[in-house]
């Protein structure tokens, strides 16, 4: 079963939340180009589950887009998570 991670993003902020895990994490978004940005951790509703501390930064790059969203690669510490974000209109 896929995780239920929901990302709500504005130009400057991103909130990642999960109903099943009952948390919400807030990041400041700093765009460096149309396809690259930094997510700077600001806060969480559940600190005991968080591998980040305030101001930890994740670098992300959009590597391809499609009609449903985009594929990204990221870098945080020694990890290189990859994934796909799908746009859901509300």
N, C-alpha and C positions, 0 to 999 in steps of 0.2 A: 504494500500500500504506500502511495506517495505521501510525503509530508504535507501538512496543511498550512504551509507557510504562506502568509499573505503579506505583500509589500504595498504600502501606500506611500507614494512619492510625490513631492512637489519639486520645484526647481532646486530648493535648498535643503530639504529634509527628507528622510526616509524612515518610516516606522515599519518594522518587521514584527508580525504577530502570529500566534498560533493558538487556536481555540483548544486543541487537545492538550497542549503543554501549558496553557494558561500563562502566556507571557507576552510582553510587547517591549521591543528594543528600539531606541531612537538613535539615529545617526545623522550628522550634518553631512550634506553632499557638497563636495567641491569639484566642479567640472574643470578639467584641464584642456579638453578638446571636445568635439562632438561625440567622440567614442571612448573617452577615458575620464575616469573620475575617482575621487577618494571618498570613502565612507569613514567619517570620524565618529567613533563611538561616544555618545553623550550620556545615555541612561538606559535603565532596564526596570521592568516591574518585578523581576525575579532575580536578584543579584547572585543567589547561590548557584545558579545554573550557567552563569556567564563566564566564558573564557577570556573576556575582554576587561580592561579597566579604562577609566575615562581617558579620552584622547587617543586610545589605540586606533590605528588607521589601517583600513583595507584598501588596496589598490584594485580597481576593476577596469577591464577593457571589454568593450563590445566587439566581438569578432565577426558576427554576421547578424543580419536582421531578416525577418520574414513578415508576412502579413499578420502573424499572431503575436510577435514579440521579438526577442533577441537572444542570442547565445553569448555568454560571457566567460571570461577567464579572470581569475582574481589571484591576489597574492596577499597572504597574511602570515607573518613570521616565516616559518619554513613550509607552509602549506600552500598549495595552488588549486583551490577549489574551482570547478567549472560547472556550468549549468545552463539552463534555459529559463528565461522569464517569459510568461505568457500574459499578455494584456487582457484584463477583464474590465469591460466598460460597466459602470454602475448606472 
